[in-house]
């Protein structure tokens, strides 16, 4: 029970803006500052199936889904960014289950998840699970970049 409570407390309070319900004020701020007026199409909390439901002998297993905070599309409708807003980049902010979903999403949909940590005038972003890792997250002030720009 104690572990469950700490997970709930880390999420923050739900916030509603423009008819969207956000899991935290930090997520709502990222939407307001960067996504809302970026000039590109986007989805808020779309669901992606990672593993379909299956049966094993007499047991039924549920499907596994991943719901990123935002998916932003380029002018041709292709995915430009898949964002997951977090409080930080530490193991407390990104447990192994979350990182596994990021890897499963990247493998299945052939596109990486960007973890973003919003600040007042910028956001920091990083892709987890790749073999070529940056020492520090990259600082950005808008969505005008590609995930390729994050990797040296």
C-alpha positions as CSV (number, residue, x, y, z in Angstrom):
1,X,0.0,0.0,0.0
2,X,2.8,2.4,0.8
3,X,4.4,2.0,-2.7
4,X,1.0,2.6,-4.3
5,X,0.5,5.8,-2.4
6,X,3.9,7.2,-3.4
7,X,3.1,6.5,-7.1
8,X,-0.2,8.3,-6.8
9,X,1.4,11.3,-5.0
10,X,4.1,11.7,-7.7
11,X,1.5,12.2,-10.5
12,X,0.1,15.5,-9.1
13,X,-3.4,16.9,-9.4
14,X,-5.5,16.5,-12.5
15,X,-5.9,19.7,-14.6
16,X,-8.4,20.4,-17.4
17,X,-7.6,22.9,-20.2
18,X,-9.4,23.2,-23.6
19,X,-11.4,20.0,-22.9
20,X,-8.3,17.9,-22.3
21,X,-7.7,16.3,-18.9
22,X,-4.0,16.3,-17.9
23,X,-2.4,14.1,-15.2
24,X,-0.5,17.1,-13.7
25,X,0.0,20.8,-13.8
26,X,3.4,20.1,-15.4
27,X,1.8,18.3,-18.3
28,X,-0.8,21.0,-18.7
29,X,1.9,23.6,-18.8
30,X,3.8,21.7,-21.5
31,X,0.6,21.6,-23.5
32,X,-0.1,25.3,-23.1
33,X,3.5,26.5,-23.8
34,X,4.6,24.2,-26.5
35,X,2.0,21.9,-28.0
36,X,-1.2,24.0,-28.2
37,X,0.1,26.6,-30.6
38,X,2.9,24.7,-32.3
39,X,1.1,25.0,-35.7
40,X,1.1,21.2,-36.2
41,X,-1.6,18.5,-35.6
42,X,-1.3,16.6,-32.4
43,X,-3.1,14.1,-30.2
44,X,-3.5,14.2,-26.4
45,X,-3.3,10.8,-24.6
46,X,-3.7,8.5,-27.7
47,X,-3.6,4.8,-26.9
48,X,-1.2,2.5,-28.6
49,X,-1.4,-1.3,-28.3
50,X,1.9,-2.9,-27.5
51,X,0.8,-6.5,-26.8
52,X,-2.5,-8.0,-27.9
53,X,-4.5,-10.0,-25.4
54,X,-3.7,-13.7,-25.5
55,X,-4.5,-17.0,-23.8
56,X,-2.1,-19.5,-22.3
57,X,-3.8,-22.8,-21.4
58,X,-6.9,-21.7,-19.3
59,X,-5.5,-18.3,-18.5
60,X,-6.3,-15.1,-20.3
61,X,-3.8,-12.2,-20.4
62,X,-4.8,-8.6,-20.9
63,X,-3.4,-6.5,-23.6
64,X,-0.6,-4.0,-22.8
65,X,-1.1,-0.4,-23.9
66,X,1.0,2.7,-23.8
67,X,-0.6,6.1,-23.6
68,X,1.9,8.9,-24.3
69,X,1.0,12.4,-23.2
70,X,1.3,13.9,-26.7
71,X,1.9,12.8,-30.2
72,X,2.8,15.6,-32.7
73,X,2.6,15.1,-36.4
74,X,4.5,16.8,-39.2
75,X,2.8,18.6,-42.1
76,X,2.5,15.3,-44.0
77,X,0.8,13.5,-41.1
78,X,3.8,11.4,-40.0
79,X,4.8,11.3,-36.3
80,X,7.3,14.0,-35.5
81,X,7.3,13.7,-31.7
82,X,6.0,11.3,-29.0
83,X,6.2,13.0,-25.7
84,X,5.9,11.7,-22.2
85,X,6.1,14.5,-19.6
86,X,7.9,13.7,-16.3
87,X,9.2,15.6,-13.3
88,X,12.7,14.6,-13.9
89,X,15.0,11.9,-15.4
90,X,15.9,9.9,-12.3
91,X,14.8,6.4,-11.5
92,X,12.1,7.8,-9.2
93,X,10.6,9.6,-12.2
94,X,11.1,6.8,-14.7
95,X,10.8,3.3,-13.2
96,X,11.8,0.2,-15.2
97,X,8.2,-0.5,-16.2
98,X,7.8,2.9,-17.8
99,X,11.2,2.5,-19.6
100,X,10.1,-1.0,-20.8
101,X,7.0,0.5,-22.3
102,X,9.1,3.2,-24.1
103,X,11.3,0.4,-25.6
104,X,8.2,-1.7,-26.6
105,X,6.6,1.4,-28.3
106,X,9.8,2.2,-30.2
107,X,10.2,-1.4,-31.4
108,X,6.5,-1.8,-32.4
109,X,5.9,1.6,-33.9
110,X,9.5,2.3,-35.1
111,X,9.6,5.7,-33.3
112,X,11.2,6.6,-30.0
113,X,9.5,8.2,-27.0
114,X,11.0,11.6,-25.9
115,X,10.9,12.1,-22.1
116,X,10.4,15.9,-21.5
117,X,10.9,17.8,-18.3
118,X,9.4,21.3,-18.7
119,X,10.9,24.3,-17.0
120,X,9.7,27.9,-17.0
121,X,11.3,29.1,-20.3
122,X,12.4,25.8,-21.9
123,X,12.1,22.0,-21.7
124,X,14.7,19.3,-21.5
125,X,14.3,16.2,-23.5
126,X,16.0,12.8,-23.6
127,X,15.4,9.4,-25.3
128,X,15.9,6.5,-22.9
129,X,17.0,3.0,-23.8
130,X,19.2,3.9,-26.7
131,X,22.8,2.6,-26.9
132,X,24.2,6.0,-27.9
133,X,23.3,8.1,-24.9
134,X,23.9,11.8,-24.2
135,X,25.6,12.8,-20.9
136,X,23.0,15.5,-20.5
137,X,19.4,16.0,-21.7
138,X,19.0,18.4,-24.6
139,X,17.4,21.8,-23.9
140,X,14.7,23.1,-26.3
141,X,12.4,26.1,-26.5
142,X,10.1,24.9,-29.3
143,X,9.0,21.7,-31.2
144,X,10.9,22.7,-34.3
145,X,13.4,19.8,-34.3
146,X,13.5,16.1,-35.1
147,X,14.4,13.1,-32.9
148,X,17.5,12.7,-35.1
149,X,18.7,16.1,-33.8
150,X,18.8,14.5,-30.2
151,X,21.4,11.9,-31.2
152,X,24.9,13.0,-32.1
